Amino acid sequence: MGDKKKQADDDDRDYRVEFLFNYLSKSWKLKTDKWNKMWGTDEYARIILNFFNKADAPRLIMMTNLGGQLVPVTDFPSNLKTKCSYFIRKKNAVITATNIREVLFMGDKSPKPIEELSALVEHGLLPFISNPDNRAQWPSEVVEDMIKHVYAFKNKLIQIKGAIRGQTVLPMPPGIDKIYDASLQFRESGGAEVDLGLKSSIEGSVLQWTSLCNDVLQQTSEEALAHGENPTPIAEFNFWNSRLKNLESIFDQFRDPRVKKMILYLELTNSSYLSCFKCIFQDVVAAILEAKDICMYLKAVRPHIEKLDESEFLET
Protein backbone atom coordinates (compact mmCIF):
# COMPACT_ATOMS: atom_id res chain seq x y z
CA MET A 1 0.00 0.00 0.00
CA GLY A 2 2.86 2.35 0.88
CA ASP A 3 4.60 1.56 -2.41
CA LYS A 4 1.44 2.46 -4.37
CA LYS A 5 1.11 5.79 -2.55
CA LYS A 6 4.78 6.59 -3.21
CA GLN A 7 4.33 5.70 -6.89
CA ALA A 8 1.27 8.00 -7.12
CA ASP A 9 3.22 10.83 -5.50
CA ASP A 10 6.09 10.32 -7.93
CA ASP A 11 3.69 10.35 -10.89
CA ASP A 12 2.11 13.58 -9.64
CA ARG A 13 5.48 15.19 -9.11
CA ASP A 14 6.75 14.15 -12.53
CA TYR A 15 3.65 15.33 -14.37
CA ARG A 16 3.48 18.63 -12.50
CA VAL A 17 7.13 19.38 -13.17
CA GLU A 18 6.74 18.33 -16.79
CA PHE A 19 3.68 20.60 -17.10
CA LEU A 20 5.72 23.53 -15.81
CA PHE A 21 8.58 22.80 -18.19
CA ASN A 22 6.25 22.41 -21.19
CA TYR A 23 4.66 25.80 -20.50
CA LEU A 24 8.03 27.55 -20.23
CA SER A 25 9.43 25.81 -23.29
CA LYS A 26 6.50 27.08 -25.38
CA SER A 27 6.37 30.57 -23.89
CA TRP A 28 10.11 31.19 -23.60
CA LYS A 29 11.44 28.58 -26.04
CA LEU A 30 13.33 27.34 -23.00
CA LYS A 31 16.09 24.82 -23.64
CA THR A 32 16.24 21.57 -21.70
CA ASP A 33 19.74 22.15 -20.35
CA LYS A 34 18.69 25.46 -18.77
CA TRP A 35 15.74 23.77 -17.09
CA ASN A 36 17.85 20.84 -15.90
CA LYS A 37 20.39 23.21 -14.37
CA MET A 38 17.63 24.90 -12.40
CA TRP A 39 15.96 21.64 -11.36
CA GLY A 40 19.30 20.22 -10.28
CA THR A 41 19.58 22.90 -7.61
CA ASP A 42 17.97 21.51 -4.45
CA GLU A 43 16.84 24.93 -3.21
CA TYR A 44 15.00 25.72 -6.46
CA ALA A 45 13.42 22.27 -6.72
CA ARG A 46 12.20 22.63 -3.12
CA ILE A 47 10.53 25.98 -3.89
CA ILE A 48 8.62 24.46 -6.81
CA LEU A 49 7.54 21.33 -4.92
CA ASN A 50 6.47 23.41 -1.91
CA PHE A 51 4.26 25.48 -4.19
CA PHE A 52 2.62 22.33 -5.55
CA ASN A 53 2.16 20.64 -2.17
CA LYS A 54 1.18 23.56 0.07
CA ALA A 55 -2.45 24.51 -0.51
CA ASP A 56 -1.97 28.02 0.87
CA ALA A 57 1.03 28.96 -1.31
CA PRO A 58 -0.45 31.73 -3.49
CA ARG A 59 1.96 31.94 -6.42
CA LEU A 60 5.12 30.79 -8.17
CA ILE A 61 7.17 33.09 -10.39
CA MET A 62 9.69 31.74 -12.91
CA MET A 63 12.30 34.28 -14.02
CA THR A 64 15.95 34.61 -14.98
CA ASN A 65 18.49 36.24 -12.69
CA LEU A 66 21.28 38.62 -13.70
CA GLY A 67 23.43 35.66 -14.67
CA GLY A 68 20.77 34.37 -17.06
CA GLN A 69 19.92 31.36 -14.88
CA LEU A 70 16.32 30.20 -14.53
CA VAL A 71 15.12 30.64 -10.94
CA PRO A 72 11.78 30.19 -9.12
CA VAL A 73 10.61 32.82 -6.61
CA THR A 74 7.41 33.28 -4.64
CA ASP A 75 6.90 37.04 -5.10
CA PHE A 76 6.95 39.36 -8.10
CA PRO A 77 10.34 41.14 -8.27
CA SER A 78 10.16 44.89 -7.71
CA ASN A 79 12.63 45.67 -10.50
CA LEU A 80 11.98 43.17 -13.27
CA LYS A 81 14.57 43.26 -16.06
CA THR A 82 13.39 40.33 -18.18
CA LYS A 83 10.19 38.49 -18.97
CA CYS A 84 8.79 36.26 -16.24
CA SER A 85 5.99 33.69 -16.05
CA TYR A 86 3.55 33.47 -13.15
CA PHE A 87 1.53 30.53 -11.85
CA ILE A 88 -1.20 31.66 -9.45
CA ARG A 89 -3.32 29.35 -7.33
CA LYS A 90 -7.02 30.03 -7.91
CA LYS A 91 -8.14 28.11 -4.83
CA ASN A 92 -6.57 26.53 -1.75
CA ALA A 93 -5.87 23.01 -2.93
CA VAL A 94 -2.85 20.77 -3.27
CA ILE A 95 -1.85 20.66 -6.93
CA THR A 96 -1.95 17.17 -8.43
CA ALA A 97 -1.62 15.72 -11.90
CA THR A 98 -5.41 15.65 -12.27
CA ASN A 99 -6.32 19.16 -11.07
CA ILE A 100 -3.33 21.22 -12.16
CA ARG A 101 -5.16 22.86 -15.06
CA GLU A 102 -8.16 23.72 -12.88
CA VAL A 103 -6.22 25.11 -9.92
CA LEU A 104 -3.57 27.15 -11.73
CA PHE A 105 -3.96 30.46 -13.52
CA MET A 106 -0.84 31.18 -15.55
CA GLY A 107 0.55 33.86 -17.80
CA ASP A 108 3.56 35.98 -18.71
CA LYS A 109 4.62 39.40 -17.46
CA SER A 110 6.67 41.80 -19.56
CA PRO A 111 9.55 43.78 -18.01
CA LYS A 112 7.85 46.84 -19.49
CA PRO A 113 4.13 46.28 -18.82
CA ILE A 114 3.11 49.85 -19.66
CA GLU A 115 4.77 49.61 -23.09
CA GLU A 116 3.12 46.26 -23.71
CA LEU A 117 -0.31 47.47 -22.61
CA SER A 118 0.06 50.62 -24.71
CA ALA A 119 0.92 48.54 -27.79
CA LEU A 120 -2.10 46.30 -27.14
CA VAL A 121 -4.43 49.32 -27.00
CA GLU A 122 -2.79 51.11 -29.95
CA HIS A 123 -2.53 48.15 -32.32
CA GLY A 124 -5.28 45.87 -31.05
CA LEU A 125 -8.15 47.52 -29.23
CA LEU A 126 -8.27 50.82 -31.13
CA PRO A 127 -8.24 49.27 -34.65
CA PHE A 128 -10.94 46.81 -33.53
CA ILE A 129 -13.20 49.56 -32.18
CA SER A 130 -12.52 51.86 -35.14
CA ASN A 131 -13.53 49.25 -37.74
CA PRO A 132 -17.25 49.78 -38.56
CA ASP A 133 -17.65 46.08 -39.44
CA ASN A 134 -16.84 45.09 -35.86
CA ARG A 135 -19.55 47.32 -34.38
CA ALA A 136 -22.25 47.11 -37.03
CA GLN A 137 -24.82 45.79 -34.53
CA TRP A 138 -23.96 48.25 -31.75
CA PRO A 139 -26.17 51.27 -30.98
CA SER A 140 -24.53 54.56 -31.95
CA GLU A 141 -24.51 55.69 -28.30
CA VAL A 142 -22.53 52.60 -27.29
CA VAL A 143 -20.05 53.10 -30.13
CA GLU A 144 -19.48 56.73 -29.19
CA ASP A 145 -19.07 55.89 -25.50
CA MET A 146 -16.67 53.00 -26.21
CA ILE A 147 -14.47 55.10 -28.49
CA LYS A 148 -14.39 57.88 -25.91
CA HIS A 149 -13.30 55.55 -23.10
CA VAL A 150 -10.71 53.71 -25.21
CA TYR A 151 -9.12 57.00 -26.26
CA ALA A 152 -9.15 58.19 -22.65
CA PHE A 153 -7.41 54.98 -21.59
CA LYS A 154 -4.88 55.33 -24.40
CA ASN A 155 -4.12 58.91 -23.40
CA LYS A 156 -3.71 57.91 -19.76
CA LEU A 157 -1.14 55.30 -20.78
CA ILE A 158 0.71 57.89 -22.86
CA GLN A 159 0.82 60.21 -19.86
CA ILE A 160 2.14 57.44 -17.62
CA LYS A 161 4.87 56.62 -20.15
CA GLY A 162 5.81 60.29 -20.23
CA ALA A 163 5.87 60.51 -16.43
CA ILE A 164 8.25 57.55 -16.30
CA ARG A 165 10.62 59.52 -18.55
CA GLY A 166 10.08 62.66 -16.47
CA GLN A 167 8.17 64.43 -19.25
CA THR A 168 4.66 65.84 -19.52
CA VAL A 169 2.76 64.41 -22.49
CA LEU A 170 -0.22 66.29 -23.93
CA PRO A 171 -2.87 63.73 -24.97
CA MET A 172 -4.53 64.18 -28.34
CA PRO A 173 -8.35 64.31 -28.52
CA PRO A 174 -10.44 61.50 -30.01
CA GLY A 175 -10.99 62.02 -33.73
CA ILE A 176 -7.79 64.02 -34.24
CA ASP A 177 -7.28 62.17 -37.54
CA LYS A 178 -10.36 64.01 -38.88
CA ILE A 179 -9.04 67.51 -38.21
CA TYR A 180 -7.75 68.10 -41.75
CA ASP A 181 -11.02 67.00 -43.39
CA ALA A 182 -13.07 69.01 -40.88
CA SER A 183 -11.05 72.17 -41.59
CA LEU A 184 -11.44 71.68 -45.34
CA GLN A 185 -15.21 71.12 -45.07
CA PHE A 186 -15.57 74.23 -42.92
CA ARG A 187 -13.79 76.39 -45.50
CA GLU A 188 -15.58 74.90 -48.51
CA SER A 189 -19.00 75.35 -46.86
CA GLY A 190 -18.26 78.93 -45.90
CA GLY A 191 -18.49 78.07 -42.22
CA ALA A 192 -21.82 76.23 -42.47
CA GLU A 193 -20.45 72.75 -41.68
CA VAL A 194 -18.95 72.47 -38.21
CA ASP A 195 -17.97 69.13 -36.70
CA LEU A 196 -19.36 69.81 -33.23
CA GLY A 197 -18.15 66.49 -31.84
CA LEU A 198 -14.58 67.17 -32.93
CA LYS A 199 -14.75 70.75 -31.70
CA SER A 200 -15.94 69.56 -28.29
CA SER A 201 -13.10 67.01 -28.12
CA ILE A 202 -10.53 69.69 -28.97
CA GLU A 203 -11.91 72.03 -26.33
CA GLY A 204 -11.77 69.24 -23.76
CA SER A 205 -8.13 68.60 -24.66
CA VAL A 206 -7.28 72.30 -24.30
CA LEU A 207 -8.71 72.24 -20.77
CA GLN A 208 -6.72 69.12 -19.96
CA TRP A 209 -3.52 70.62 -21.40
CA THR A 210 -4.05 73.75 -19.33
CA SER A 211 -4.32 71.69 -16.16
CA LEU A 212 -1.22 69.62 -17.00
CA CYS A 213 0.85 72.67 -17.92
CA ASN A 214 -0.22 74.55 -14.81
CA ASP A 215 0.94 71.61 -12.68
CA VAL A 216 4.39 71.91 -14.28
CA LEU A 217 4.51 75.70 -14.01
CA GLN A 218 3.67 75.58 -10.31
CA GLN A 219 6.48 73.17 -9.44
CA THR A 220 9.30 74.62 -7.35
CA SER A 221 12.65 73.36 -6.12
CA GLU A 222 11.36 73.80 -2.57
CA GLU A 223 9.17 70.69 -2.86
CA ALA A 224 12.08 68.51 -1.71
CA LEU A 225 12.22 70.48 1.55
CA ALA A 226 8.48 70.06 2.03
CA HIS A 227 8.93 66.28 1.82
CA GLY A 228 11.46 66.31 4.64
CA GLU A 229 14.54 65.83 2.45
CA ASN A 230 17.85 67.65 2.87
CA PRO A 231 18.88 68.48 -0.71
CA THR A 232 22.29 69.85 -1.60
CA PRO A 233 22.78 72.75 -4.06
CA ILE A 234 23.15 70.16 -6.83
CA ALA A 235 19.44 69.41 -6.44
CA GLU A 236 18.70 73.01 -7.46
CA PHE A 237 20.74 72.60 -10.65
CA ASN A 238 19.04 69.30 -11.46
CA PHE A 239 15.60 70.81 -10.86
CA TRP A 240 16.09 73.64 -13.34
CA ASN A 241 17.69 71.41 -15.96
CA SER A 242 14.79 68.95 -15.72
CA ARG A 243 12.27 71.79 -15.75
CA LEU A 244 13.77 73.30 -18.89
CA LYS A 245 13.84 69.93 -20.64
CA ASN A 246 10.19 69.26 -19.77
CA LEU A 247 9.00 72.73 -20.81
CA GLU A 248 10.83 72.47 -24.14
CA SER A 249 9.17 69.09 -24.68
CA ILE A 250 5.75 70.70 -24.09
CA PHE A 251 6.62 73.51 -26.49
CA ASP A 252 7.62 70.97 -29.17
CA GLN A 253 4.24 69.27 -28.72
CA PHE A 254 2.51 72.63 -29.22
CA ARG A 255 4.33 72.89 -32.56
CA ASP A 256 2.90 69.58 -33.79
CA PRO A 257 1.11 70.19 -37.14
CA ARG A 258 -2.00 68.53 -35.75
CA VAL A 259 -2.06 70.90 -32.79
CA LYS A 260 -1.69 73.87 -35.13
CA LYS A 261 -4.70 72.59 -37.10
CA MET A 262 -6.66 72.11 -33.88
CA ILE A 263 -6.04 75.69 -32.77
CA LEU A 264 -6.85 76.99 -36.24
CA TYR A 265 -10.15 75.09 -36.09
CA LEU A 266 -10.97 76.73 -32.75
CA GLU A 267 -10.20 80.09 -34.31
CA LEU A 268 -12.34 79.39 -37.39
CA THR A 269 -15.29 78.30 -35.25
CA ASN A 270 -14.93 81.23 -32.81
CA SER A 271 -14.37 78.95 -29.83
CA SER A 272 -14.08 80.63 -26.45
CA TYR A 273 -11.37 78.12 -25.56
CA LEU A 274 -8.93 79.73 -27.99
CA SER A 275 -7.98 82.39 -25.45
CA CYS A 276 -7.36 79.64 -22.88
CA PHE A 277 -4.82 78.00 -25.19
CA LYS A 278 -3.13 81.31 -25.98
CA CYS A 279 -2.68 82.04 -22.28
CA ILE A 280 -1.12 78.69 -21.45
CA PHE A 281 1.08 78.87 -24.55
CA GLN A 282 2.39 82.28 -23.47
CA ASP A 283 2.95 81.02 -19.92
CA VAL A 284 4.99 78.06 -21.19
CA VAL A 285 7.13 80.28 -23.43
CA ALA A 286 7.77 82.69 -20.54
CA ALA A 287 8.71 79.78 -18.27
CA ILE A 288 11.15 78.45 -20.88
CA LEU A 289 12.90 81.83 -21.12
CA GLU A 290 13.10 82.00 -17.33
CA ALA A 291 14.49 78.46 -17.04
CA LYS A 292 17.07 79.12 -19.77
CA ASP A 293 18.36 82.21 -17.97
CA ILE A 294 18.58 80.43 -14.63
CA CYS A 295 20.30 77.38 -16.16
CA MET A 296 22.83 79.65 -17.86
CA TYR A 297 23.79 81.37 -14.60
CA LEU A 298 23.78 78.16 -12.59
CA LYS A 299 26.04 76.49 -15.15
CA ALA A 300 28.79 79.01 -14.33
CA VAL A 301 28.44 78.37 -10.61
CA ARG A 302 28.10 74.58 -10.71
CA PRO A 303 31.84 73.65 -10.97
CA HIS A 304 32.58 75.69 -7.85
CA ILE A 305 29.68 74.16 -5.93
CA GLU A 306 30.72 70.63 -6.96
CA LYS A 307 34.29 71.33 -5.86
CA LEU A 308 33.02 72.63 -2.53
CA ASP A 309 30.71 69.64 -2.18
CA GLU A 310 33.61 67.22 -2.69
CA SER A 311 35.91 69.00 -0.22
CA GLU A 312 36.52 67.58 3.22
CA PHE A 313 36.03 69.91 6.16
CA LEU A 314 38.16 69.51 9.25
CA GLU A 315 36.36 69.67 12.56
CA THR A 316 37.83 72.11 15.06
N, C-alpha and C positions, 0 to 999 in steps of 0.2 A: 504493500500500500504506500509506504514511504517512497519507494522507487518511482511509482507512478506519479506521485505528487511532484517529486523532483524533476521528472521528465516533463511534466506539464509546465512547471516554472521555467525550465530551460527553453521550451518551445515558445512561451510567451516572450521571454527575454530576447530570444533570437529574432522573432518576428517584429517586435517593437523596435529593436535596434535597426533591423533591416528596413523597416518602414521609414525611420528617420533618415537613414542613409539615402534611400531612394528619392525622398523628397529633395534633399540637398543636392543630389547629383543632377536632378532635373532642373532645379531652380538656379543652382550655382555652376552647373557642369563640373561638380566636385570630382576630383580624381580619387581612386581607391586608396592610393598610398597616403594621401593627406588625411583621409578618414582613419585609416589604420594607425597612423601616428598618434592621432588624438585618442582613439579608443585604447591604444596601448598604454596610455597614461592612467594609472589607477585613480588619481584624483578626479580626472575628467569623466571616466567611466562611472565612478561613484555618484557624481552629480546627476548624470543622465538616469541612472537606475533609481536614485532617490526620487527623482521627479515622477517616474513611472509608478513607483510603489507607494508613495505617500499621497493619500487622497487630498490632503490640504495644501499641497505644493501648487501655487497658482500658475507658474509659467516656467518655460525653459527658453533661453535665448542662445542661438548658435551664431558665433561671429568669429572673425579673425583678429588676432592681436597684432601689435606693431611688427612682430617678426613674421607675419603671414601664416601663423599656425592656427588651425581651427580649434576653438575653445568653446565650451558650454558655460553659461553664466545664468544666474537666476533673476537678474534685474536688468532693465534696459540701461545701457551705458549712457552717461550724461553727455559725453563728447564723442559721438559715433563718427568714425572716419571712413568706414566701409559698410557695404550692405550687410544686413543681418537678417536671420529668419527667426520668427517667434512661434512658439507652440504654447497655446494658452488653454488651460483646463476650463471647460464650460460648466462642469459640475464636480462636486467632491466625490470622486470615485477612483479606485485603483485602476490604472490603465492596463488592459490585457490585450491579447491578440484579437479578441472578438469585439471589443468595444472601442478600440483606439480611434476609429474614424468618427464615432459618435461623441466621444468625450473631448477630443482635441479640436481646437480652432487654430488654424495655422496661416501664416502669410509672411511676406517679406517687408522689410523697412529700409527705405533708402537713407543714405547718409545726409541727403539734402531733401527732406520731405516737402519743404515749401516749394522748391523748384519742381519736384515731381508732381505735386498737386496742381501747381500753376500750369504745367504742361498738359495735364489731364483736362483741366477746364478749358484751356486755350485751344487744344487740338482735338478734344473729344466732346465735351459737353456743349460748348458754344456752337460748333458746326452742326451738331445734332439738333439743337433747339432752333438754329437759324434756317434749317432746311424745311421749307413748307410741306414737303411730302411726309415728314415725320410728325407733323402736328395738324394734319388735314382734318382730323375728327375733333380737335380741341376747340372749345369756345374761344372767341377772340379775346375775351377778358382774361382767360387763363393763359393764353399765349403771351399777352402783354405783361402779365404779372410775372410769368416765368422768366422771360427775357430780362425784365428789370432786376429780378433777384440774382440771376446768373451773372449779369454785368456787375452788380454790386459786390458779389462774392469775388469775381475776377479782380476788380479794383482794390478790394481789401487785401488780396494776396499780393498785388503789385506794391501796395504801400508797405506791407510787411517785408517784402524783399528789399525795398529801398531802405527801410529802417535798419535792417541787418547790415547794410553797407554804410549806414550813417547818413543817408540822403533822403530828402523829402520828395516823394513822387506824386505828381498831380494826376489823378485818375481821369481818363477820358469818359465823356458821357456815352450812354447807349445810343447807337445810331450815328456815331461820328462818321462812319463810312458814307453816310448820305449827305454830308454837308455840302459837297461840291454840286451835286444835283439839285439840292434845295436852293442853293444860292443862284444857280442858273435859272431855275423855274421862277424864282422871285423876280429876277431881272426881266425875263422874257414876258412875264405876265403883268409887268408894270406895277408890281407890288401887290397884286390881287391874290396870288397863291403863297400862303405862308404855312410852313410845316409847324403847326403849333406843338406837336409832340416833341419834335427835335428842339424847338426853341425852349421849351420847358426843361428839357434835359440839359441843355447848355447853361441855362440860368441856374439850375441846381448845382452843376459842376462849378460855376463861378463862386457860388456861396461856399461850397466845400473847399475850393482853392483858397478863398479868403481866410477861412478858419485855419487851414493848415499853415498858410504863410504867416498868419498872425502868431501862431504858436512858435514858429521859428524866430520871428522878429522879437518876441518877448523874452527869449532865452538870454540869460546873463551868466557870466563866469562865476557869479556869487552862489550859484545853485549848489556847487560842491560844498560850500561852507554850511549851507542850510541842511545838508544831509549828514552833517557831523564829520566830514572829512577834513583833513589838514593838508590842502594842496600846496605845492611849492610854486614859485613863479613860472616854472615850465608849464604848469597847467593852464596859465593865462595865455601863453603862446599857442598851446595846442587848441584851446577854445577858439581863438580868433582865426586860426588857420582852418579849422573844421567848419566854422561858421561861414567863412568866405567861400570855401569849396561848395558847401550846401546851397548858399545863395546863388552862386554862379550856375549851379545845376538847375535851380528853379528858373533862373533867367533863360537858360538854354531851352527849357521846356516851353516857356512863353513864346519863344521864337519858332516853335514847331509850325510848319505850314498849316496844319489842321487847326491849331489854336488861332492863327491869324484869320482863317476862314470863319471860325466860330465867332470871333469878336466882330468881324465884318458883318456877319449875319445879325448879330445883336444890334449893330448900328443901323443896318438896313431896315430892321423891323421896329426901330425906335424902342428898344428894350430899356427899362429903367435900371437893369443890372449892368449896363455898360459903364456907368460911372463908378460902380463898385469895383469892376475890374481895373479901371484906370487908376483908382486910388491904390489898390494893392500893388499894381505894377510899379507905380511911382515909389511906393514905400520900399519895395524890394531893390530897386535901382539905387535909392538913397542909402540903403543898408549896405549894399555892395561897395559903394564909394567909401563909406565909413570904415568898413572892414579892411579895404585895401590900404587906406591911410594908416590904420592902426598896425596892420601886419608889416607895413614898410618900416615904421618906427621901431617896432618890437624886434624886427630882424637885426637891426643895428645893435640892439642891446643884448640880444640872446647869447652871443659868445661870452660876454662878460659874466652874465648870470650863470651860465653853465660852468664856467671856470670857478666862480665863487661857490657854486653848489658842490663841486668836486673837491674843494679844498678842505683840509682837516683843521679844525680849530682846537687849539690847546686850552685846556681848562686851567684857570689860575686859582 
